[in-house]
C-alpha cells in the first residue's frame, strides 16, 4: 500500500470522533472535493464569521463546494506550523460526562409529561411543536444546551461537580457572562432533573410554524452565544432571538406560498439567512416584545 501524500497525513476519524480534541485553529479538509475549512477565514457561503472553530460550526453546516457532511472532513493541520491540530486527551469528568449523556433525555421526558398533563389546550402553547433537547455540550465544567418545547425555548445550564445549587430558590435571577454578552438566567428545580438555571429565548413559540424551524434555530443559538463578534456594547443582551425570527419568517413564507398552491412546502435553497449582530442579540427596543420575565408554570 502506497503512503498517503504528506498534505493528507491525517484521515477521517483521525481525531477519534471527539471534536473536543480539535484545536480552535485546526484546518480540516473535505475528503470528497478537498475544500479546506479554515477557522481564520470562516465560511462566506454559510455566513460563518472568521474565527469560528470547526467544532463551533452549526449542525446543519455542510461543505460549501460539494455539500459533503461535516463528519467527512479530515484533519489537515493546526492552522500554523507551530500549532498542533489535535489536543492531547484530557481527563474525563465523570459528573459532566454523565450529565451530557443522561440529562437531555431527562429534560425531554419531564417536559413531554408536562405538555400532555398540564399544557394541552393552553392558548399560548404551539401544538405544532414538540419537545427536544438540542446541542448540549460542556462549558466551563458545566453542561449547557437548549431546550425546545411547544411553549418556550430556553438555554439550560446544569451544575458542575464543584457546584452546590441545592439552596437556589425557583425564580432566583443571575447574570451569566458569555463571549457575546451577559444573559439573565432564572433558577429552577425539578425532582426529575435537580436544580438548573434557564435563560428564556422565546416564549411563547408562535414565531415557529414547524418543529424543523425551532430545532434549526436552537442549533444556531450556541455558536452565536460563543461568538464575541455578536456583542453589542451598551445594549441589553438578555435573549437571543432575532436570527430565529428571520429564519422562521423565511420558512413560514415558503410554507404559506406552498399551502396557497396546494403543494408541499419547500425548504429554502442555499445557506441560512445572513446573521447580523442585531440579528443575534436583543437590544433594548426589541427586548420590549419579549414575554415578561419571571417563572411561569412549566417554562423554567
C-alpha positions as CSV (number, residue, x, y, z in Angstrom):
1,X,0.0,0.0,0.0
2,X,1.5,3.4,-1.0
3,X,1.9,6.1,1.6
4,X,-0.6,8.9,1.7
5,X,0.6,12.3,0.4
6,X,2.2,14.5,3.0
7,X,-0.5,17.1,2.8
8,X,-3.1,14.4,3.6
9,X,-1.3,13.0,6.6
10,X,-4.5,12.7,8.6
11,X,-7.6,10.9,7.6
12,X,-11.3,10.7,8.5
13,X,-11.7,9.9,12.2
14,X,-8.1,11.0,13.0
15,X,-9.4,12.9,16.0
16,X,-11.3,9.7,17.1
17,X,-14.7,11.3,16.6
18,X,-14.0,13.6,19.6
19,X,-14.4,17.1,18.3
20,X,-13.3,18.5,21.7
21,X,-9.8,17.4,20.8
22,X,-9.6,19.6,17.7
23,X,-7.6,22.8,18.3
24,X,-9.6,26.0,17.7
25,X,-7.3,26.9,14.8
26,X,-7.3,23.4,13.2
27,X,-8.0,23.4,9.5
28,X,-10.0,20.5,8.1
29,X,-10.3,19.2,4.5
30,X,-13.3,17.7,2.7
31,X,-12.3,14.1,1.7
32,X,-14.6,14.4,-1.4
33,X,-13.5,17.7,-3.0
34,X,-10.6,18.7,-0.8
35,X,-12.2,22.0,0.1
36,X,-10.4,23.3,3.3
37,X,-12.3,24.9,6.2
38,X,-10.0,27.4,7.8
39,X,-11.3,29.0,11.1
40,X,-9.2,32.1,10.3
41,X,-11.4,32.7,7.3
42,X,-14.8,31.2,8.3
43,X,-17.3,30.3,5.5
44,X,-18.8,33.1,3.4
45,X,-21.3,30.7,1.8
46,X,-22.9,29.8,5.2
47,X,-22.2,33.3,6.7
48,X,-19.8,31.7,9.3
49,X,-17.7,34.6,10.7
50,X,-13.9,34.4,10.7
51,X,-12.6,33.0,13.9
52,X,-15.2,30.2,14.2
53,X,-13.5,26.9,15.1
54,X,-14.6,23.8,13.2
55,X,-16.1,22.5,16.5
56,X,-18.4,25.5,16.7
57,X,-20.0,25.1,13.2
58,X,-23.8,24.7,13.4
59,X,-25.1,21.2,13.0
60,X,-26.6,21.9,9.6
61,X,-23.3,23.1,8.1
62,X,-22.0,21.2,5.1
63,X,-19.2,21.5,2.6
64,X,-19.9,24.7,0.6
65,X,-18.4,23.1,-2.5
66,X,-19.7,19.6,-2.8
67,X,-22.4,19.6,0.0
68,X,-20.5,16.8,1.9
69,X,-21.4,16.2,5.5
70,X,-19.3,17.7,8.3
71,X,-18.1,14.3,9.5
72,X,-16.5,13.7,6.1
73,X,-13.8,16.3,6.8
74,X,-10.2,15.2,7.6
75,X,-7.8,17.0,9.9
76,X,-5.2,18.9,7.8
77,X,-3.1,20.9,10.2
78,X,-3.3,23.2,13.2
79,X,-3.5,26.4,11.2
80,X,0.1,27.3,11.6
81,X,3.3,25.1,11.6
82,X,3.9,25.6,15.3
83,X,0.4,24.6,16.5
84,X,-0.9,21.0,16.8
85,X,-4.2,20.2,15.2
86,X,-5.1,17.6,17.8
87,X,-5.0,18.3,21.5
88,X,-3.9,15.6,23.9
89,X,-6.6,13.6,25.6
90,X,-8.0,15.3,28.7
91,X,-9.2,13.7,31.9
92,X,-12.9,12.8,31.7
93,X,-15.1,14.4,34.3
94,X,-17.5,11.6,35.3
95,X,-20.1,14.0,36.6
96,X,-20.1,16.1,33.4
97,X,-19.9,13.1,31.2
98,X,-23.0,11.5,32.9
99,X,-24.9,14.8,32.5
100,X,-24.2,15.1,28.8
101,X,-25.4,11.6,28.3
102,X,-28.4,11.5,30.6
103,X,-29.8,14.9,31.2
104,X,-31.1,15.8,27.6
105,X,-33.3,12.7,27.7
106,X,-34.5,13.5,31.3
107,X,-35.5,17.0,30.3
108,X,-37.3,15.7,27.2
109,X,-39.2,13.2,29.3
110,X,-40.2,15.7,32.0
111,X,-41.5,18.3,29.6
112,X,-43.3,15.9,27.4
113,X,-45.2,14.8,30.5
114,X,-45.9,18.5,31.5
115,X,-47.1,19.1,27.9
116,X,-49.5,16.1,28.0
117,X,-50.7,16.6,31.6
118,X,-50.8,20.4,32.1
119,X,-50.4,22.3,28.9
120,X,-52.7,20.7,26.4
121,X,-55.2,23.3,25.1
122,X,-53.5,26.2,26.9
123,X,-53.8,29.2,24.5
124,X,-50.0,30.1,24.5
125,X,-49.0,26.6,23.5
126,X,-48.0,26.0,19.9
127,X,-49.3,22.5,19.3
128,X,-47.4,22.1,16.0
129,X,-44.2,21.8,18.1
130,X,-42.8,19.0,20.3
131,X,-40.1,18.7,23.0
132,X,-36.4,18.4,22.1
133,X,-33.1,19.0,23.9
134,X,-30.6,20.4,21.4
135,X,-26.8,20.8,21.3
136,X,-25.9,20.0,24.9
137,X,-22.1,20.5,25.4
138,X,-19.5,21.1,28.1
139,X,-18.9,24.7,29.1
140,X,-16.5,25.6,31.9
141,X,-17.2,22.3,33.7
142,X,-21.0,22.5,33.3
143,X,-23.4,21.1,30.8
144,X,-25.1,23.8,28.6
145,X,-27.8,23.3,25.9
146,X,-31.1,24.5,24.5
147,X,-34.5,23.0,25.4
148,X,-37.3,23.4,22.9
149,X,-41.0,22.9,24.0
150,X,-44.3,24.0,22.4
151,X,-44.4,27.0,24.8
152,X,-40.8,28.1,25.2
153,X,-37.2,27.8,24.0
154,X,-34.6,28.2,26.8
155,X,-30.9,28.0,27.4
156,X,-30.3,25.4,30.1
157,X,-27.3,25.4,32.4
158,X,-26.6,22.5,34.7
159,X,-24.4,22.5,37.9
160,X,-20.9,21.2,37.7
161,X,-19.3,18.7,40.1
162,X,-18.0,21.7,42.1
163,X,-21.4,23.4,42.4
164,X,-23.9,23.3,45.2
165,X,-27.1,24.7,43.8
166,X,-29.4,23.0,46.4
167,X,-30.1,26.3,48.1
168,X,-31.3,28.0,44.9
169,X,-34.9,29.2,45.1
170,X,-37.0,28.9,41.9
171,X,-37.1,32.2,40.2
172,X,-33.8,33.5,41.6
173,X,-32.0,35.6,39.0
174,X,-28.4,35.6,38.0
175,X,-26.5,37.4,35.2
176,X,-24.0,35.0,33.5
177,X,-21.4,36.2,31.0
178,X,-20.6,34.6,27.7
179,X,-18.4,35.9,24.8
180,X,-21.4,37.5,23.1
181,X,-22.8,39.3,26.2
182,X,-24.3,38.9,29.6
183,X,-27.6,37.0,30.0
184,X,-30.2,36.7,32.7
185,X,-30.9,33.1,34.0
186,X,-33.6,32.0,36.4
187,X,-33.1,29.2,38.9
188,X,-35.4,26.2,38.7
189,X,-35.5,22.8,40.4
190,X,-37.5,19.7,39.5
191,X,-37.4,16.3,41.2
192,X,-36.6,14.6,37.9
193,X,-33.7,16.9,36.9
194,X,-32.5,18.5,40.1
195,X,-31.5,22.2,40.1
196,X,-30.6,24.1,37.0
197,X,-30.6,27.6,35.5
198,X,-32.6,28.7,32.4
199,X,-32.5,31.7,30.1
200,X,-35.6,32.5,28.1
201,X,-35.0,32.8,24.3
202,X,-38.6,32.5,23.1
203,X,-41.9,32.4,24.9
204,X,-44.5,31.8,23.5
205,X,-43.4,29.9,20.4
206,X,-45.7,31.2,17.7
207,X,-42.8,32.5,15.7
208,X,-42.3,28.9,14.6
209,X,-44.6,27.1,12.2
210,X,-42.8,23.7,12.3
211,X,-40.5,21.8,14.7
212,X,-37.8,21.9,12.0
213,X,-37.7,25.7,12.3
214,X,-37.5,25.5,16.0
215,X,-34.7,22.9,16.1
216,X,-32.6,24.6,13.5
217,X,-32.9,27.8,15.4
218,X,-31.9,26.1,18.7
219,X,-28.9,24.6,16.9
220,X,-27.8,28.1,15.8
221,X,-28.0,29.5,19.3
222,X,-24.8,28.1,20.9
223,X,-22.4,29.1,18.2
224,X,-23.9,32.6,18.3
225,X,-23.6,32.6,22.1
226,X,-19.9,32.0,22.0
227,X,-19.1,34.4,19.1
228,X,-17.7,37.6,20.6
229,X,-18.5,39.4,17.3
230,X,-22.1,39.4,18.3
231,X,-21.5,41.6,21.4
232,X,-23.1,45.0,21.3
233,X,-21.8,47.3,24.0
234,X,-24.4,49.4,25.7
235,X,-27.4,47.1,24.9
236,X,-29.3,44.7,27.0
237,X,-28.2,41.2,25.9
238,X,-30.8,39.2,27.8
239,X,-32.2,37.0,25.0
240,X,-31.0,35.6,21.6
241,X,-33.9,35.6,19.1
242,X,-33.7,37.9,16.1
243,X,-31.8,35.4,14.0
244,X,-34.5,32.9,14.7
245,X,-37.3,35.4,13.7
246,X,-35.6,36.0,10.4
247,X,-35.2,32.2,9.7
248,X,-38.7,31.4,10.9
249,X,-40.2,34.2,8.7
250,X,-38.3,32.8,5.6
251,X,-39.6,29.3,6.1
252,X,-43.1,30.5,7.1
253,X,-43.4,32.5,3.8
254,X,-42.4,29.4,1.8
255,X,-44.9,27.2,3.7
256,X,-47.7,29.8,3.2
257,X,-47.0,30.0,-0.5
258,X,-47.0,26.2,-0.8
259,X,-50.3,26.0,1.0
260,X,-51.8,28.5,-1.3
261,X,-50.8,26.4,-4.3
262,X,-51.6,23.1,-2.5
263,X,-48.1,21.8,-3.0
264,X,-45.6,20.6,-0.3
265,X,-43.7,23.4,1.4
266,X,-40.1,23.5,0.0
267,X,-37.2,24.4,2.3
268,X,-35.3,27.5,1.1
269,X,-32.3,26.5,-1.0
270,X,-28.8,27.6,-0.1
271,X,-27.2,28.8,3.1
272,X,-29.2,30.2,6.0
273,X,-30.0,34.0,6.2
274,X,-27.2,36.3,7.0
275,X,-26.7,36.8,10.7
276,X,-26.0,40.4,11.7
277,X,-25.1,41.4,15.2
278,X,-28.5,42.8,15.9
279,X,-30.0,39.6,14.4
280,X,-28.5,37.7,17.3
281,X,-28.6,39.8,20.4
282,X,-31.7,41.8,21.5
283,X,-31.3,45.5,22.1
284,X,-33.5,47.4,24.5
285,X,-36.2,48.2,22.0
286,X,-36.5,44.7,20.6
287,X,-36.5,43.4,24.2
288,X,-39.8,45.1,24.8
289,X,-41.5,42.5,22.8
290,X,-40.3,39.6,25.0
291,X,-42.6,37.9,27.4
292,X,-42.5,39.3,30.9
293,X,-39.6,38.0,33.0
294,X,-40.2,35.6,35.9
295,X,-41.1,32.0,36.3
296,X,-44.2,30.6,34.6
297,X,-45.7,27.2,35.1
298,X,-43.7,24.7,33.1
299,X,-41.4,27.3,31.4
300,X,-38.3,27.1,33.5
